[in-house]
Amino acid sequence: MGFFGIGGASSRVGIDIGTASIKIIELEKKGGRFNLKNYGLFELEGTQGAIQAKQKIRKLGDEDIIWGIQQTMKESGIKAKDVIASIPLYSTFATIITLPYLSKEDIAKAIPFEARKYVPLPLDKVNLDWSIVDVGRSVGAQGPPPEVDVFLAAVSKNETSRYQTIMKGAKLNLRALELENMSLIRALVGNDRSPLAIVNIGGRSTSISVIDKGFERLSRNYEFGGFEITKSIANSLNVSYDRAEELKKTMGLKDSGAKVVNEAMLSLIDMMVFETRKTISSYESEKKLTVPKILLVGGLSNMPGFADYFRKKIGITVEVGNPFSRVVTPKELGPITQELGTIFAVATGLAMREI
């Protein structure tokens, strides 16, 4: 299924409207490969303001978002009008359900009835979409009828309408809305069907998702992220939030960093590690398998020493996700390519989507 596709021509522009920033990527496909054409980032004015406002960011006015999108596209030189936007995790519902094997037509008929058991809103208030993930046993084999796993997603119609209004206000053609994790899977995982986890650390929240056979199987969202770490450094050192943000980005968890800076961050990072381990263990216990790798994305994953510390504490393979591994990037970006990739991971996955 299309997952909230709205129709029209294909698009290579992805817009990720986060809780503290708007990230926009423009990709161009040449010779079967994506090329990075343009990118732009719109952030709230100043770290301190972002931290103080973080409880209100979800209510950021639509006019402000429209202005931010227009300014970012103008300054970045992005002229394309067809776009795909992400729906934040807190506005969506997604789960895997198991059904007896049926034809796609029969599954489509059964989905609304099954969805009532899982979706926490009245079905007339949401847009539903679904996709077959896996058939438990070959059709035609002996024994009980085979089962099929179906990925079910729901987004409130109010939220869908809001995004359409925002893009119309920005004079853009919204071709599809997509769940954040689907974009991350496309950008980071590609056709890899093996199980892994993605830890996406934003400014306000951290999402931990287990991906298996190319689909989100289990996801948890926690109300702490990069802002909380900056705030902890600022309080511990009695410095401004902007100075704390600078220390976080430059010193991080390096051995040569100030001990007090490290100590200000460790309890929160240990919490991220603990929740990641708990989420992975829950899936491993249920499915009787091993999740051997974690991919880190989001601004905090670029912090010096962060990935190494995460790896040592959790005891399995941990890598910083690279959504640009399948994208040709300009040579002049050089050493900042990795940093950009982790920040623009969702937007990149959006721009890779085929309509």
N, C-alpha and C positions, 0 to 999 in steps of 0.2 A: 504494500500500500504506500501511499505518498507521504503520509504523516503531515497533514495540514497543508498540502500543496493547494495553491489558489489558481494555478493555471497560467498560461501565457508563455512567452519566449524564455529560453534558458538564461540564467544570470550567473555572473562570476563575482558579484559583490556580496560580502557577508557583513552583517551588522550585529554586533554583540552589545546589547544594552545592559550593562552591569549595574551594581548598586552604587558604584562610585565613579564609573567611567563609561565611555562609549568607545568601542573599538571597531574599526572598519577596515576591511581588507578587500582589495580588488585583484583578482587573479585572471590571467588570460591563458587559454589553452592553445598550445602550439605543438604540433607533431606528437600529440598524445600525452604531453606533459604540461603541468601547470607552471606558469611563470608569474612571479610576484610583480605586479604592475604598480600598485600604489598601496599605501596604508596610512591610517590616521588615528590619533588617540585624543579624546576629549576627557579631561579630568576636572573634578571639582577644584575650585581655587584653593590650593594650600592643603597640606596634610592635616593641620589642626582643625580647619573647618570641616574636613571630611570626617574626622573622628567625632567631633562634636555633633555632626548632623547625621551620623550613621543610622540612628534609629528612625530617622525621618526620610531616608533616601528612597525607600519604596514609594513614598508619596510625592517624589519629585514631579513637579508639574509637567504635563505633556508639552506645553509650549516651550519649556526649558529644554526638554529632550529634542524637540523639533529643531530648535535653534542650534543645539550642540551638534546634531547630525549635519545640518546644513553648513555650519562653520567648518566642521572637520572635513567634509567632502570638498568644500571650496579650497581650503588651505592645502589639502592633499592632492588636488588636481584630479579628483575622481569625478568623471562626467557621466558614467553609466547610470541609468535610471531604474533598471531591474535589480531588485535586491531580495535577499533572503535574510530573515532575522531570527534570532534565538529567543526562546521562551525561558525565563529563569526557572530554576528548579522549584522555588516556593510557589510558583503559579501553575504547576503541572502535577499530574498523577500518572505513574507508570508502574506496571507490574507484569509478571509472567503468569499466565494461567494455562492450565492443562485441560484439554478437551479430547473426547474420542475423535479419532481420525474421520474427517468428513471432507467433502469437496470444498473448494474455496467458496462456492456459492452458499453452501449450507453453513459454513463457518461464519460467513457474513451475516446470515440470518440469526445465528445463535449468539453472536457477540453482544447485542444489546441486552439480552436476557441475562447472560453471564456477568456483564459489566455492572449490573445492579448490585451484585454481591461485593464488589470491590471499590467502585468509585464512590467517594464520600459526598457527592453532590447529586441532585436529581439529574437524570440523563437529559432532560430537555434544557438543562442549563450548560451543557458541555458539548464540545466537539470530540467525537471518538475516532480513533484510528487504530489500526492493528497490522501485524505482520507475522507470518509463520516463522518461527525460529528453528524448530527441530521436530522431526517425527521420531517417536520413541522406538519404533520397530518397523522394519520394511513392510510395506503394504503387500498383502498376499501371503505372508508367513503364517505358519500354523499357530493356533492358540487364540487368546482373547484379541479383540480388535485393537489395533495400534492406537497410541495416543499421540497428540501433537501439542507442542508448546507454542503458545501464541503470546507475542509481546503486545500488550494493550496500553494505550496512552490516551489521556483525557486532558483537555484544556478548557477552562471556562469560556463560554461564548463572550462574556464581558471582556475578558482579557484579549481574546482574539480580535474583537471589535476595536478595542483600544489601540492595539498595534496597527491595525489597518488605518485608523484615524491618524495616528502619529506619522506613518509613512506617507499618507496622502497629504498631510500638512507640510511634510518636508519635500513634497513634489516628487515622490518616488513611487515606483510600482512594486508593491509587495507581492512576490511570486510564491512565497511559502513561508510558513512559520515552522520552526523545528525545535525539539527539545535539546537543551545544551549538551547533554551527554551523547546524543546521537551525533552531533557535530564533532565532539571530541573523539569519538570512536572512529569516525571517518578520517579525521586528520592524523590521529596517533596510531591507530591499529591497522587500518586498511583491511586487507583480506586475511589477516592472521586470525585463526579460529581458536587458538589456544587460550586458556584462562589467564587473566591478569587483572590487576587493580589500577584504577586511575584516581589519584588524589589531586583535586583541583582546589587550590588555596586562593581564595579571593580576599578582598579587603575586609568584608564583613562576615563571611562564612566560609566553611570548608566542606566540600562534598567528597565522599569516599564511595566509589562505585566498583563493583566486581563485574567484569566483562567476560563473557564466555560464548564462544561460537558467534562472535561478532555482535552480540546484543547485551545490553545492561541486564544483569540478573538480580543484583541487589544494590541498593543505593541508600546512603545515609547522609543527611545534611546537618551540620553542626554550626551553632551561632558563635563561632570565633574564627578569626583570620588574621591577616596581616596588620590591621589596625590595632588589634588587642596587643600584639607584640610591640608595636611602636609606642603605644600608651604605657606599657609596662616599663620600657626603657626610659621614657620621659619621666615617669614617677620615681624610678629608682635612682636616676642621676640628677633629678631636679633640673631638667633642661626642657626647652621648647619641643613641641611635637615635630617641628620641621628638623631640628637638630637630631632628635631621636631617630627620625626616618633616615637621615644621612648616615648615622652610625650603624643602623641596621643594614643598609645597602653596602657600606664600605668595609666595615669590620666584621659584621655577622658573627659566625661561630668559628672564625679562624683561630688557630692556636695562639697567634700573635695578638689577637684582639684583647681588649680590656676585660678582665675577669668579671667585673660588675655588669658589663654589657651582656656577656654570656649568661650570667645567672639570672638576669632580668627576663631572658627569653626562654630558658630551658624548661620551666614548668609548663608553659603553654605548648611548646613543641613536643614535650613528652606526652601531653594530652592528645595531640594529633596522632602521635605514634600509637598510643594506647587504643584510640578509637579505630584507627586503621587496622591494627592487629585484631581487634574484636570483630570488626565487620568481615574481614577475610576469614577468620576462624569460624564464624557462623556459617558462611557459605561452604567452606571446606567440610564441616561436620555434616551439613545437610546432604551434600552431593557426593561425599566420600571421594574427594579428589584434592589435589594440591594446587594452590595459586602461587606460582613460582616467581612472579615479577610484579613490581609496582612502578608506575610511571607518575612522576610529579610534574604538575603544571601550575600556572599562576605566578604572579610576581614574586612571591616568597621563595619559590624554587630556585631563583637566581641568586639568593643571598649566599655569600661566601660561607662554605662549610656546611650548609643546610643539608644537602643531599647525602654527604658523607656521614653526618650525624644520624640522619634518619636511617641510613643503611646499617650502621653499627647497632642501633637500638632495636631494630625490628628483625634483623638477622636473615633477610632474604635479599635477592637482587633488587636494587632501587636505581632507577635511571631518571634523568630529567627528560621529559617528553620532548620530541622534536617534530612538530607538525610540518616543518619545512623540508623534511627528508625526501618528500616527493614533490617538492616545489623548487624550481630554478630561481635563485635569488641573485640580485645584482652583486657583483664582486665588491663594489664599494661599501656594502654593508659590513663586510668582513667580520670582525670579532663580535659585533652586536647581533648577528643573525640568530644565535641561540637564545639570547635574552628576548628578542622580539618574538621568537616563536612561542615561548612559554606564555607570554602576555596575550598574544593574538591567536591562541590555539582554537578557541571556539569560533572566532570569526573566520579563520582559515578553513575549518571544516565546513562552515556554512557556504563559503565561496566555492568549495569543491563539489557541492551538491549538484546533481543533474536534475533538471525539471522534466 
